[in-house]
Structure formats: C-alpha cells, structure tokens
Amino acid sequence: MSDARLGRPRAFDADAALEKAMLVFWEQGYEGASLAELTEAMGISRKSMYAAYGNKEDLFRKALQAYAEGPGGYIGQALQAPTAREVAAAFLAGSVRSSTLPGCPAGCLGVQGALAVGENGRVAHDILADWRAGGQERLRERFQRAVDEGDLPADANPDLIARYVMTLANGIAVQASGGACSEDLRRVADAALRHWPPV
C-alpha cells in the first residue's frame, strides 16, 4: 500500500484551492503574490500547500494550467473553427470574454502574470513567455493549414497572421486590465478583422 493511501485524506478541495491560487496570481502577478496571500486565499497552511502542490513555482504552473483549461479554454475551441477568419474571430472574442469575466481580475493571467518582474520572478516570466509562444505556434499551424487548403491566399504568411492575432489578443488583455469595457474591446476586435486577408 502506498504512503499516500496510508496518509490522512486531504481536508480541503484541491481543485477549489487551486482556483483560488489562480485568481491571486491573476490579480497580483507571480512576484506580487506572496505565500501568505496564496495560502490565505486557498484556506490552507503553507505546509499543506507544499504537500499538495509543491513550491510556489510548481503552484504557479498548476494555476496556469487551470487557467488554460478554464478562462483560457477559448484558445483550443477557437482553433476548431472551420475557417481561418472564424478562428481569428473566435480567438479575439474569447480574449475579450476571458479578460472581462465578472468576478475575475481584468486582463489575462498569461499576459499580466509576469509583465514587470525582478530576478525572483524570472521563472514565471519565462513560463508565461513559453505559454504565449505555444499559443501563437498553434495559431500558426492552423493558419498554415488554411493556406494549404486554399482558405487563405497562397502568399499569406501564417507566422505573421498568428503574431498579428496574438498581439491583438494580448493588447485586449492589457486594455481590459486598464479598465476598458467588453463592448469597446469587441469593437476593436471587429475593426481588426476588417483587414483580414482576402482569399
């Protein structure tokens, strides 16, 4: 029998506690979120946090994964849209929605989590840079497929289009964190799509 099975069961809901940690990181950023704030929000002791999630970096990685599967889940959904333009529209609409969710911090955890960090936050900066790059690469692959299928012009640049859409989504998140409302951000997204490459 494993040690885990011999040990006492956890006295807290691990998924709910992780969601609380995600909200703290989302609002405070990696470096701004202290262990005291994290454990208080999660309703657990520091010892329980280490036992269940590992150190702060491990907790941050798990919180980012929870974000990617929750508020950031629009990314995977957008990639399933039938045309490249619909992919971009769904991606930007998802960015607006997740950046202005009632009851959640404004903006995007993946953008604001480590915008301004010192040496202690370098790990989070790199984690989030990789995460955003991964999203951009998924867009690039989808737009390359659109070129191959004739949905985008043969001379379209999938890398540039993916960077364009990702830059708009990141800008939407920054604008939201500055107080922009969802309606204004939707208008920005609509305006950007008017310049979509014609087939």
Backbone as JSON Lines, residues from 0, in Angstrom:
{"i":0,"aa":"M","n":[0.84,-1.19,0.0],"ca":[0.0,0.0,0.0],"c":[0.89,1.25,0.0]}
{"i":1,"aa":"S","n":[0.55,2.25,-0.82],"ca":[1.39,3.43,-0.92],"c":[1.26,4.3,0.31]}
{"i":2,"aa":"D","n":[2.29,5.18,0.49],"ca":[2.25,6.13,1.6],"c":[1.05,7.04,1.47]}
{"i":3,"aa":"A","n":[0.7,7.39,0.21],"ca":[-0.43,8.3,0.01],"c":[-1.72,7.68,0.51]}
{"i":4,"aa":"R","n":[-1.86,6.35,0.31],"ca":[-3.07,5.68,0.75],"c":[-3.07,5.52,2.26]}
{"i":5,"aa":"L","n":[-1.86,5.41,2.86],"ca":[-1.77,5.27,4.3],"c":[-2.0,6.61,5.01]}
{"i":6,"aa":"G","n":[-1.67,7.71,4.29],"ca":[-1.79,9.04,4.9],"c":[-3.24,9.45,5.07]}
{"i":7,"aa":"R","n":[-3.42,10.5,5.88],"ca":[-4.76,11.02,6.09],"c":[-5.24,11.71,4.82]}
{"i":8,"aa":"P","n":[-6.53,11.6,4.48],"ca":[-7.05,12.3,3.31],"c":[-6.97,13.81,3.49]}
{"i":9,"aa":"R","n":[-6.84,14.53,2.4],"ca":[-6.79,15.98,2.48],"c":[-8.11,16.52,3.03]}
{"i":10,"aa":"A","n":[-7.99,17.56,3.85],"ca":[-9.17,18.14,4.47],"c":[-9.65,19.36,3.67]}
{"i":11,"aa":"F","n":[-9.24,19.46,2.41],"ca":[-9.67,20.59,1.58],"c":[-9.86,20.13,0.15]}
{"i":12,"aa":"D","n":[-10.61,20.91,-0.6],"ca":[-10.87,20.62,-2.01],"c":[-9.7,21.17,-2.82]}
{"i":13,"aa":"A","n":[-8.86,20.27,-3.34],"ca":[-7.63,20.68,-4.03],"c":[-7.92,21.52,-5.26]}
{"i":14,"aa":"D","n":[-8.97,21.18,-6.02],"ca":[-9.29,21.95,-7.23],"c":[-9.78,23.35,-6.88]}
{"i":15,"aa":"A","n":[-10.62,23.45,-5.84],"ca":[-11.14,24.75,-5.43],"c":[-10.01,25.63,-4.9]}
{"i":16,"aa":"A","n":[-9.1,25.03,-4.14],"ca":[-7.96,25.78,-3.6],"c":[-7.06,26.26,-4.73]}
{"i":17,"aa":"L","n":[-6.86,25.42,-5.75],"ca":[-6.03,25.81,-6.89],"c":[-6.67,26.97,-7.65]}
{"i":18,"aa":"E","n":[-7.99,26.95,-7.78],"ca":[-8.67,28.05,-8.45],"c":[-8.48,29.36,-7.69]}
{"i":19,"aa":"K","n":[-8.49,29.29,-6.37],"ca":[-8.24,30.49,-5.55],"c":[-6.82,31.0,-5.78]}
{"i":20,"aa":"A","n":[-5.86,30.08,-5.85],"ca":[-4.48,30.48,-6.12],"c":[-4.36,31.11,-7.5]}
{"i":21,"aa":"M","n":[-5.06,30.53,-8.48],"ca":[-5.05,31.08,-9.84],"c":[-5.52,32.53,-9.83]}
{"i":22,"aa":"L","n":[-6.57,32.84,-9.06],"ca":[-7.1,34.2,-9.0],"c":[-6.11,35.16,-8.36]}
{"i":23,"aa":"V","n":[-5.37,34.68,-7.34],"ca":[-4.37,35.53,-6.7],"c":[-3.24,35.84,-7.68]}
{"i":24,"aa":"F","n":[-2.73,34.82,-8.37],"ca":[-1.68,35.04,-9.36],"c":[-2.18,35.95,-10.48]}
{"i":25,"aa":"W","n":[-3.42,35.77,-10.89],"ca":[-4.01,36.55,-11.97],"c":[-4.07,38.03,-11.58]}
{"i":26,"aa":"E","n":[-4.44,38.28,-10.34],"ca":[-4.58,39.66,-9.88],"c":[-3.25,40.29,-9.47]}
{"i":27,"aa":"Q","n":[-2.4,39.52,-8.8],"ca":[-1.17,40.08,-8.22],"c":[0.07,39.84,-9.08]}
{"i":28,"aa":"G","n":[-0.01,38.91,-10.05],"ca":[1.2,38.52,-10.76],"c":[1.99,37.53,-9.91]}
{"i":29,"aa":"Y","n":[2.98,36.9,-10.52],"ca":[3.76,35.88,-9.8],"c":[4.51,36.47,-8.63]}
{"i":30,"aa":"E","n":[5.24,37.54,-8.89],"ca":[6.09,38.1,-7.85],"c":[5.27,38.8,-6.77]}
{"i":31,"aa":"G","n":[4.15,39.41,-7.18],"ca":[3.32,40.13,-6.22],"c":[2.52,39.23,-5.29]}
{"i":32,"aa":"A","n":[2.33,37.98,-5.69],"ca":[1.55,37.03,-4.88],"c":[2.45,36.4,-3.83]}
{"i":33,"aa":"S","n":[2.27,36.8,-2.59],"ca":[3.09,36.23,-1.51],"c":[2.52,34.87,-1.08]}
{"i":34,"aa":"L","n":[3.37,34.07,-0.47],"ca":[2.89,32.78,0.04],"c":[1.8,32.97,1.07]}
{"i":35,"aa":"A","n":[1.9,34.03,1.86],"ca":[0.87,34.31,2.87],"c":[-0.47,34.59,2.19]}
{"i":36,"aa":"E","n":[-0.46,35.4,1.12],"ca":[-1.7,35.71,0.4],"c":[-2.27,34.46,-0.27]}
{"i":37,"aa":"L","n":[-1.38,33.68,-0.85],"ca":[-1.82,32.47,-1.54],"c":[-2.47,31.48,-0.58]}
{"i":38,"aa":"T","n":[-1.78,31.19,0.52],"ca":[-2.32,30.19,1.46],"c":[-3.58,30.7,2.14]}
{"i":39,"aa":"E","n":[-3.65,32.01,2.39],"ca":[-4.87,32.57,3.0],"c":[-6.05,32.42,2.04]}
{"i":40,"aa":"A","n":[-5.83,32.77,0.77],"ca":[-6.9,32.65,-0.22],"c":[-7.32,31.2,-0.41]}
{"i":41,"aa":"M","n":[-6.33,30.29,-0.36],"ca":[-6.61,28.87,-0.57],"c":[-7.23,28.21,0.66]}
{"i":42,"aa":"G","n":[-7.1,28.88,1.81],"ca":[-7.66,28.34,3.05],"c":[-6.88,27.16,3.58]}
{"i":43,"aa":"I","n":[-5.56,27.14,3.34],"ca":[-4.72,26.03,3.81],"c":[-3.44,26.59,4.42]}
{"i":44,"aa":"S","n":[-2.73,25.73,5.11],"ca":[-1.44,26.12,5.69],"c":[-0.36,26.04,4.62]}
{"i":45,"aa":"R","n":[0.77,26.67,4.91],"ca":[1.89,26.59,3.99],"c":[2.35,25.15,3.83]}
{"i":46,"aa":"K","n":[2.35,24.41,4.92],"ca":[2.76,23.0,4.88],"c":[1.85,22.21,3.95]}
{"i":47,"aa":"S","n":[0.55,22.45,4.05],"ca":[-0.4,21.75,3.18],"c":[-0.21,22.14,1.72]}
{"i":48,"aa":"M","n":[0.11,23.42,1.49],"ca":[0.35,23.87,0.13],"c":[1.53,23.14,-0.49]}
{"i":49,"aa":"Y","n":[2.63,23.08,0.27],"ca":[3.82,22.39,-0.24],"c":[3.52,20.91,-0.49]}
{"i":50,"aa":"A","n":[2.79,20.3,0.42],"ca":[2.48,18.87,0.29],"c":[1.6,18.59,-0.93]}
{"i":51,"aa":"A","n":[0.65,19.48,-1.2],"ca":[-0.31,19.23,-2.27],"c":[0.16,19.73,-3.64]}
{"i":52,"aa":"Y","n":[0.92,20.84,-3.66],"ca":[1.24,21.47,-4.94],"c":[2.72,21.66,-5.2]}
{"i":53,"aa":"G","n":[3.56,21.51,-4.19],"ca":[4.98,21.78,-4.36],"c":[5.29,23.22,-3.96]}
{"i":54,"aa":"N","n":[6.37,23.78,-4.5],"ca":[6.76,25.14,-4.13],"c":[5.94,26.17,-4.92]}
{"i":55,"aa":"K","n":[6.26,27.44,-4.78],"ca":[5.48,28.49,-5.43],"c":[5.52,28.36,-6.95]}
{"i":56,"aa":"E","n":[6.67,28.03,-7.49],"ca":[6.77,27.84,-8.95],"c":[5.88,26.71,-9.41]}
{"i":57,"aa":"D","n":[5.89,25.59,-8.68],"ca":[5.03,24.46,-9.04],"c":[3.56,24.86,-8.98]}
{"i":58,"aa":"L","n":[3.21,25.6,-7.92],"ca":[1.82,26.06,-7.77],"c":[1.44,26.97,-8.93]}
{"i":59,"aa":"F","n":[2.35,27.84,-9.33],"ca":[2.08,28.74,-10.44],"c":[1.84,27.97,-11.73]}
{"i":60,"aa":"R","n":[2.67,26.97,-11.99],"ca":[2.49,26.15,-13.19],"c":[1.12,25.47,-13.19]}
{"i":61,"aa":"K","n":[0.73,24.95,-12.02],"ca":[-0.58,24.29,-11.92],"c":[-1.71,25.3,-12.08]}
{"i":62,"aa":"A","n":[-1.53,26.5,-11.52],"ca":[-2.54,27.55,-11.65],"c":[-2.68,27.99,-13.12]}
{"i":63,"aa":"L","n":[-1.57,28.08,-13.82],"ca":[-1.61,28.44,-15.24],"c":[-2.33,27.37,-16.05]}
{"i":64,"aa":"Q","n":[-2.09,26.11,-15.69],"ca":[-2.8,25.01,-16.36],"c":[-4.3,25.09,-16.1]}
{"i":65,"aa":"A","n":[-4.67,25.43,-14.86],"ca":[-6.09,25.59,-14.52],"c":[-6.69,26.75,-15.32]}
{"i":66,"aa":"Y","n":[-5.91,27.81,-15.49],"ca":[-6.36,28.95,-16.29],"c":[-6.55,28.52,-17.75]}
{"i":67,"aa":"A","n":[-5.59,27.77,-18.28],"ca":[-5.66,27.33,-19.67],"c":[-6.86,26.43,-19.92]}
{"i":68,"aa":"E","n":[-7.26,25.67,-18.92],"ca":[-8.4,24.77,-19.06],"c":[-9.73,25.45,-18.73]}
{"i":69,"aa":"G","n":[-9.64,26.6,-18.03],"ca":[-10.84,27.33,-17.63],"c":[-11.03,28.58,-18.45]}
{"i":70,"aa":"P","n":[-10.71,29.77,-17.88],"ca":[-10.9,31.03,-18.63],"c":[-10.15,31.08,-19.96]}
{"i":71,"aa":"G","n":[-9.0,30.41,-20.05],"ca":[-8.23,30.42,-21.29],"c":[-8.58,29.3,-22.24]}
{"i":72,"aa":"G","n":[-9.62,28.55,-21.93],"ca":[-10.01,27.41,-22.75],"c":[-10.51,27.79,-24.14]}
{"i":73,"aa":"Y","n":[-10.77,29.07,-24.34],"ca":[-11.25,29.52,-25.65],"c":[-10.22,29.29,-26.75]}
{"i":74,"aa":"I","n":[-8.95,29.17,-26.37],"ca":[-7.89,29.03,-27.37],"c":[-8.09,27.75,-28.18]}
{"i":75,"aa":"G","n":[-8.22,26.63,-27.47],"ca":[-8.43,25.36,-28.15],"c":[-9.74,25.32,-28.92]}
{"i":76,"aa":"Q","n":[-10.77,25.95,-28.37],"ca":[-12.07,25.97,-29.04],"c":[-11.99,26.78,-30.34]}
{"i":77,"aa":"A","n":[-11.29,27.91,-30.29],"ca":[-11.17,28.76,-31.48],"c":[-10.48,28.03,-32.62]}
{"i":78,"aa":"L","n":[-9.5,27.22,-32.3],"ca":[-8.74,26.51,-33.33],"c":[-9.59,25.5,-34.1]}
{"i":79,"aa":"Q","n":[-10.74,25.14,-33.54],"ca":[-11.63,24.17,-34.2],"c":[-12.57,24.83,-35.21]}
{"i":80,"aa":"A","n":[-12.59,26.15,-35.26],"ca":[-13.49,26.85,-36.19],"c":[-13.16,26.46,-37.63]}
{"i":81,"aa":"P","n":[-14.16,26.44,-38.5],"ca":[-13.96,25.89,-39.85],"c":[-13.09,26.73,-40.78]}
{"i":82,"aa":"T","n":[-13.05,28.05,-40.6],"ca":[-12.22,28.88,-41.49],"c":[-11.23,29.68,-40.65]}
{"i":83,"aa":"A","n":[-10.17,30.13,-41.31],"ca":[-9.14,30.9,-40.61],"c":[-9.71,32.19,-40.03]}
{"i":84,"aa":"R","n":[-10.57,32.85,-40.78],"ca":[-11.16,34.09,-40.27],"c":[-12.01,33.81,-39.04]}
{"i":85,"aa":"E","n":[-12.75,32.7,-39.05],"ca":[-13.57,32.34,-37.89],"c":[-12.68,31.95,-36.7]}
{"i":86,"aa":"V","n":[-11.53,31.35,-36.98],"ca":[-10.57,31.06,-35.91],"c":[-10.15,32.36,-35.24]}
{"i":87,"aa":"A","n":[-9.75,33.33,-36.06],"ca":[-9.3,34.62,-35.52],"c":[-10.42,35.31,-34.77]}
{"i":88,"aa":"A","n":[-11.64,35.29,-35.32],"ca":[-12.78,35.95,-34.67],"c":[-13.08,35.3,-33.32]}
{"i":89,"aa":"A","n":[-13.07,33.96,-33.28],"ca":[-13.35,33.25,-32.03],"c":[-12.23,33.47,-31.02]}
{"i":90,"aa":"F","n":[-11.0,33.52,-31.49],"ca":[-9.85,33.75,-30.61],"c":[-9.95,35.13,-29.95]}
{"i":91,"aa":"L","n":[-10.24,36.15,-30.75],"ca":[-10.34,37.51,-30.22],"c":[-11.57,37.67,-29.32]}
{"i":92,"aa":"A","n":[-12.68,37.06,-29.72],"ca":[-13.88,37.12,-28.88],"c":[-13.63,36.44,-27.54]}
{"i":93,"aa":"G","n":[-12.9,35.32,-27.58],"ca":[-12.56,34.62,-26.34],"c":[-11.64,35.45,-25.46]}
{"i":94,"aa":"S","n":[-10.72,36.17,-26.09],"ca":[-9.82,37.03,-25.34],"c":[-10.6,38.14,-24.64]}
{"i":95,"aa":"V","n":[-11.55,38.74,-25.35],"ca":[-12.39,39.79,-24.75],"c":[-13.17,39.2,-23.58]}
{"i":96,"aa":"R","n":[-13.79,38.06,-23.81],"ca":[-14.64,37.44,-22.78],"c":[-13.83,37.1,-21.53]}
{"i":97,"aa":"S","n":[-12.68,36.44,-21.71],"ca":[-11.9,35.99,-20.55],"c":[-11.23,37.16,-19.84]}
{"i":98,"aa":"S","n":[-10.98,38.25,-20.57],"ca":[-10.33,39.42,-19.98],"c":[-11.3,40.31,-19.2]}
{"i":99,"aa":"T","n":[-12.6,40.05,-19.38],"ca":[-13.61,40.89,-18.72],"c":[-14.64,40.05,-17.97]}
{"i":100,"aa":"L","n":[-14.22,38.89,-17.48],"ca":[-15.13,37.99,-16.75],"c":[-15.58,38.61,-15.44]}
{"i":101,"aa":"P","n":[-16.87,38.68,-15.18],"ca":[-17.34,39.17,-13.89],"c":[-16.8,38.29,-12.75]}
{"i":102,"aa":"G","n":[-16.36,38.92,-11.69],"ca":[-15.85,38.18,-10.54],"c":[-14.41,37.72,-10.67]}
{"i":103,"aa":"C","n":[-13.77,38.03,-11.79],"ca":[-12.37,37.66,-12.0],"c":[-11.55,38.93,-12.23]}
{"i":104,"aa":"P","n":[-10.24,38.85,-12.01],"ca":[-9.39,40.0,-12.33],"c":[-9.49,40.35,-13.82]}
{"i":105,"aa":"A","n":[-9.4,41.62,-14.15],"ca":[-9.43,42.04,-15.54],"c":[-8.11,41.66,-16.21]}
{"i":106,"aa":"G","n":[-8.19,41.38,-17.51],"ca":[-6.99,41.03,-18.25],"c":[-6.77,39.54,-18.32]}
{"i":107,"aa":"C","n":[-5.53,39.14,-18.59],"ca":[-5.18,37.73,-18.82],"c":[-4.03,37.33,-17.92]}
{"i":108,"aa":"L","n":[-4.19,36.22,-17.23],"ca":[-3.1,35.71,-16.38],"c":[-1.84,35.49,-17.2]}
{"i":109,"aa":"G","n":[-1.99,35.0,-18.42],"ca":[-0.84,34.71,-19.26],"c":[-0.1,35.94,-19.74]}
{"i":110,"aa":"V","n":[-0.74,37.11,-19.69],"ca":[-0.09,38.35,-20.1],"c":[0.41,39.12,-18.88]}
{"i":111,"aa":"Q","n":[-0.48,39.32,-17.89],"ca":[-0.11,40.15,-16.75],"c":[0.69,39.43,-15.68]}
{"i":112,"aa":"G","n":[0.69,38.12,-15.7],"ca":[1.31,37.36,-14.63],"c":[2.76,37.69,-14.35]}
{"i":113,"aa":"A","n":[3.47,38.18,-15.36],"ca":[4.9,38.47,-15.16],"c":[5.38,39.59,-16.07]}
{"i":114,"aa":"L","n":[4.57,40.62,-16.27],"ca":[4.99,41.72,-17.12],"c":[6.15,42.5,-16.52]}
{"i":115,"aa":"A","n":[6.05,42.79,-15.23],"ca":[7.11,43.55,-14.55],"c":[7.62,42.72,-13.38]}
{"i":116,"aa":"V","n":[8.78,42.12,-13.56],"ca":[9.3,41.24,-12.52],"c":[10.78,41.51,-12.28]}
{"i":117,"aa":"G","n":[11.2,41.22,-11.06],"ca":[12.61,41.25,-10.73],"c":[13.2,39.87,-10.94]}
{"i":118,"aa":"E","n":[14.37,39.64,-10.4],"ca":[15.05,38.37,-10.59],"c":[14.25,37.2,-10.03]}
{"i":119,"aa":"N","n":[13.52,37.44,-8.91],"ca":[12.73,36.36,-8.3],"c":[11.57,35.92,-9.18]}
{"i":120,"aa":"G","n":[11.15,36.79,-10.08],"ca":[10.03,36.45,-10.95],"c":[10.45,35.99,-12.33]}
{"i":121,"aa":"R","n":[11.74,35.83,-12.56],"ca":[12.24,35.46,-13.89],"c":[11.67,34.12,-14.35]}
{"i":122,"aa":"V","n":[11.53,33.18,-13.43],"ca":[10.99,31.87,-13.79],"c":[9.59,32.01,-14.35]}
{"i":123,"aa":"A","n":[8.75,32.78,-13.66],"ca":[7.37,32.98,-14.13],"c":[7.36,33.7,-15.47]}
{"i":124,"aa":"H","n":[8.23,34.68,-15.62],"ca":[8.34,35.4,-16.9],"c":[8.6,34.41,-18.03]}
{"i":125,"aa":"D","n":[9.53,33.5,-17.81],"ca":[9.89,32.52,-18.85],"c":[8.76,31.51,-19.08]}
{"i":126,"aa":"I","n":[8.11,31.08,-18.0],"ca":[6.99,30.14,-18.12],"c":[5.89,30.75,-18.99]}
{"i":127,"aa":"L","n":[5.56,32.02,-18.72],"ca":[4.48,32.67,-19.46],"c":[4.89,33.0,-20.89]}
{"i":128,"aa":"A","n":[6.15,33.35,-21.1],"ca":[6.62,33.59,-22.47],"c":[6.49,32.31,-23.29]}
{"i":129,"aa":"D","n":[6.85,31.18,-22.7],"ca":[6.72,29.89,-23.39],"c":[5.25,29.56,-23.66]}
{"i":130,"aa":"W","n":[4.4,29.87,-22.67],"ca":[2.96,29.59,-22.81],"c":[2.35,30.4,-23.95]}
{"i":131,"aa":"R","n":[2.68,31.69,-24.0],"ca":[2.16,32.53,-25.08],"c":[2.72,32.1,-26.43]}
{"i":132,"aa":"A","n":[4.0,31.73,-26.46],"ca":[4.62,31.26,-27.71],"c":[3.95,29.98,-28.19]}
{"i":133,"aa":"G","n":[3.58,29.12,-27.25],"ca":[2.89,27.89,-27.61],"c":[1.54,28.18,-28.25]}
{"i":134,"aa":"G","n":[0.81,29.15,-27.7],"ca":[-0.47,29.54,-28.28],"c":[-0.3,30.11,-29.67]}
{"i":135,"aa":"Q","n":[0.73,30.93,-29.84],"ca":[0.99,31.52,-31.15],"c":[1.37,30.45,-32.17]}
{"i":136,"aa":"E","n":[2.13,29.45,-31.74],"ca":[2.52,28.37,-32.65],"c":[1.3,27.56,-33.08]}
{"i":137,"aa":"R","n":[0.38,27.34,-32.15],"ca":[-0.85,26.61,-32.51],"c":[-1.65,27.4,-33.55]}
{"i":138,"aa":"L","n":[-1.71,28.72,-33.39],"ca":[-2.37,29.56,-34.39],"c":[-1.64,29.46,-35.73]}
{"i":139,"aa":"R","n":[-0.3,29.54,-35.7],"ca":[0.47,29.48,-36.94],"c":[0.19,28.18,-37.7]}
{"i":140,"aa":"E","n":[0.18,27.07,-36.96],"ca":[-0.09,25.77,-37.6],"c":[-1.48,25.75,-38.23]}
{"i":141,"aa":"R","n":[-2.45,26.34,-37.5],"ca":[-3.83,26.36,-38.03],"c":[-3.91,27.24,-39.28]}
{"i":142,"aa":"F","n":[-3.21,28.37,-39.28],"ca":[-3.25,29.25,-40.45],"c":[-2.45,28.66,-41.61]}
{"i":143,"aa":"Q","n":[-1.42,27.89,-41.32],"ca":[-0.7,27.19,-42.39],"c":[-1.63,26.17,-43.05]}
{"i":144,"aa":"R","n":[-2.43,25.5,-42.24],"ca":[-3.4,24.56,-42.79],"c":[-4.4,25.29,-43.69]}
{"i":145,"aa":"A","n":[-4.78,26.49,-43.26],"ca":[-5.72,27.28,-44.07],"c":[-5.11,27.65,-45.42]}
{"i":146,"aa":"V","n":[-3.81,27.96,-45.43],"ca":[-3.12,28.24,-46.69],"c":[-3.11,26.99,-47.56]}
{"i":147,"aa":"D","n":[-2.77,25.87,-46.96],"ca":[-2.68,24.6,-47.7],"c":[-4.03,24.21,-48.3]}
{"i":148,"aa":"E","n":[-5.11,24.56,-47.6],"ca":[-6.46,24.17,-48.05],"c":[-7.1,25.22,-48.95]}
{"i":149,"aa":"G","n":[-6.4,26.35,-49.18],"ca":[-6.95,27.4,-50.03],"c":[-7.89,28.34,-49.32]}
{"i":150,"aa":"D","n":[-8.01,28.22,-48.0],"ca":[-8.86,29.11,-47.22],"c":[-8.21,30.48,-47.03]}
{"i":151,"aa":"L","n":[-6.87,30.51,-47.05],"ca":[-6.09,31.75,-47.06],"c":[-5.31,31.8,-48.37]}
{"i":152,"aa":"P","n":[-4.97,33.0,-48.86],"ca":[-4.21,33.1,-50.11],"c":[-2.89,32.34,-50.03]}
{"i":153,"aa":"A","n":[-2.43,31.86,-51.16],"ca":[-1.19,31.08,-51.21],"c":[0.01,31.88,-50.72]}
{"i":154,"aa":"D","n":[-0.05,33.21,-50.89],"ca":[1.08,34.03,-50.47],"c":[0.91,34.6,-49.04]}
{"i":155,"aa":"A","n":[-0.12,34.15,-48.33],"ca":[-0.33,34.59,-46.95],"c":[0.8,34.06,-46.07]}
{"i":156,"aa":"N","n":[1.14,34.82,-45.05],"ca":[2.22,34.45,-44.13],"c":[1.6,33.97,-42.82]}
{"i":157,"aa":"P","n":[1.5,32.65,-42.59],"ca":[0.85,32.14,-41.39],"c":[1.49,32.63,-40.09]}
{"i":158,"aa":"D","n":[2.83,32.77,-40.11],"ca":[3.53,33.22,-38.9],"c":[3.14,34.66,-38.57]}
{"i":159,"aa":"L","n":[3.1,35.51,-39.59],"ca":[2.75,36.92,-39.38],"c":[1.29,37.06,-38.93]}
{"i":160,"aa":"I","n":[0.4,36.29,-39.54],"ca":[-1.02,36.36,-39.18],"c":[-1.21,35.89,-37.73]}
{"i":161,"aa":"A","n":[-0.53,34.82,-37.36],"ca":[-0.63,34.31,-35.98],"c":[-0.11,35.36,-35.0]}
{"i":162,"aa":"R","n":[1.01,36.0,-35.35],"ca":[1.58,37.04,-34.48],"c":[0.63,38.23,-34.37]}
{"i":163,"aa":"Y","n":[-0.01,38.57,-35.47],"ca":[-0.97,39.67,-35.5],"c":[-2.15,39.38,-34.56]}
{"i":164,"aa":"V","n":[-2.72,38.2,-34.69],"ca":[-3.87,37.83,-33.85],"c":[-3.46,37.76,-32.38]}
{"i":165,"aa":"M","n":[-2.29,37.19,-32.1],"ca":[-1.84,37.08,-30.71],"c":[-1.55,38.46,-30.12]}
{"i":166,"aa":"T","n":[-0.96,39.33,-30.92],"ca":[-0.67,40.68,-30.45],"c":[-1.95,41.43,-30.13]}
{"i":167,"aa":"L","n":[-2.97,41.28,-30.97],"ca":[-4.27,41.89,-30.69],"c":[-4.87,41.33,-29.4]}
{"i":168,"aa":"A","n":[-4.81,40.01,-29.22],"ca":[-5.37,39.4,-28.01],"c":[-4.63,39.89,-26.77]}
{"i":169,"aa":"N","n":[-3.31,39.98,-26.85],"ca":[-2.54,40.47,-25.7],"c":[-2.87,41.93,-25.42]}
{"i":170,"aa":"G","n":[-3.03,42.72,-26.47],"ca":[-3.41,44.12,-26.3],"c":[-4.79,44.26,-25.68]}
{"i":171,"aa":"I","n":[-5.7,43.39,-26.07],"ca":[-7.05,43.39,-25.48],"c":[-6.95,43.15,-23.98]}
{"i":172,"aa":"A","n":[-6.09,42.19,-23.58],"ca":[-5.92,41.89,-22.16],"c":[-5.37,43.09,-21.39]}
{"i":173,"aa":"V","n":[-4.39,43.76,-21.98],"ca":[-3.79,44.92,-21.32],"c":[-4.81,46.05,-21.21]}
{"i":174,"aa":"Q","n":[-5.57,46.28,-22.29],"ca":[-6.61,47.3,-22.26],"c":[-7.66,46.98,-21.2]}
{"i":175,"aa":"A","n":[-8.05,45.71,-21.11],"ca":[-9.04,45.31,-20.1],"c":[-8.54,45.57,-18.7]}
{"i":176,"aa":"S","n":[-7.26,45.27,-18.46],"ca":[-6.7,45.48,-17.12],"c":[-6.65,46.97,-16.78]}
{"i":177,"aa":"G","n":[-6.66,47.82,-17.81],"ca":[-6.68,49.26,-17.61],"c":[-8.08,49.83,-17.49]}
{"i":178,"aa":"G","n":[-9.1,48.96,-17.57],"ca":[-10.47,49.4,-17.36],"c":[-11.35,49.44,-18.58]}
{"i":179,"aa":"A","n":[-10.84,49.06,-19.75],"ca":[-11.68,49.06,-20.95],"c":[-12.81,48.05,-20.8]}
{"i":180,"aa":"C","n":[-14.0,48.41,-21.27],"ca":[-15.16,47.51,-21.14],"c":[-15.21,46.53,-22.31]}
{"i":181,"aa":"S","n":[-15.98,45.47,-22.12],"ca":[-16.03,44.41,-23.12],"c":[-16.58,44.92,-24.45]}
{"i":182,"aa":"E","n":[-17.55,45.84,-24.41],"ca":[-18.13,46.34,-25.66],"c":[-17.09,47.1,-26.48]}
{"i":183,"aa":"D","n":[-16.29,47.93,-25.82],"ca":[-15.24,48.66,-26.54],"c":[-14.21,47.7,-27.11]}
{"i":184,"aa":"L","n":[-13.87,46.67,-26.36],"ca":[-12.87,45.71,-26.82],"c":[-13.41,44.87,-27.98]}
{"i":185,"aa":"R","n":[-14.7,44.55,-27.95],"ca":[-15.3,43.83,-29.07],"c":[-15.23,44.67,-30.35]}
{"i":186,"aa":"R","n":[-15.43,45.97,-30.21],"ca":[-15.34,46.85,-31.38],"c":[-13.93,46.87,-31.95]}
{"i":187,"aa":"V","n":[-12.94,46.84,-31.07],"ca":[-11.54,46.78,-31.51],"c":[-11.3,45.5,-32.3]}
{"i":188,"aa":"A","n":[-11.77,44.38,-31.76],"ca":[-11.6,43.09,-32.43],"c":[-12.28,43.09,-33.79]}
{"i":189,"aa":"D","n":[-13.5,43.64,-33.85],"ca":[-14.23,43.7,-35.12],"c":[-13.47,44.56,-36.14]}
{"i":190,"aa":"A","n":[-12.92,45.69,-35.67],"ca":[-12.18,46.57,-36.57],"c":[-10.94,45.86,-37.12]}
{"i":191,"aa":"A","n":[-10.26,45.1,-36.27],"ca":[-9.06,44.38,-36.71],"c":[-9.4,43.34,-37.78]}
{"i":192,"aa":"L","n":[-10.55,42.71,-37.65],"ca":[-10.92,41.65,-38.6],"c":[-11.36,42.21,-39.96]}
{"i":193,"aa":"R","n":[-11.63,43.5,-40.0],"ca":[-11.97,44.09,-41.31],"c":[-10.77,44.06,-42.26]}
{"i":194,"aa":"H","n":[-9.59,43.92,-41.7],"ca":[-8.36,43.88,-42.52],"c":[-7.89,42.45,-42.78]}
{"i":195,"aa":"W","n":[-8.8,41.49,-42.57],"ca":[-8.42,40.1,-42.77],"c":[-8.04,39.83,-44.22]}
{"i":196,"aa":"P","n":[-7.01,39.01,-44.45],"ca":[-6.58,38.77,-45.84],"c":[-7.71,38.21,-46.7]}
{"i":197,"aa":"P","n":[-7.97,38.81,-47.86],"ca":[-8.99,38.25,-48.76],"c":[-8.46,36.99,-49.45]}
{"i":198,"aa":"V","n":[-9.35,36.09,-49.75],"ca":[-8.95,34.85,-50.44],"c":[-8.77,35.15,-51.92]}
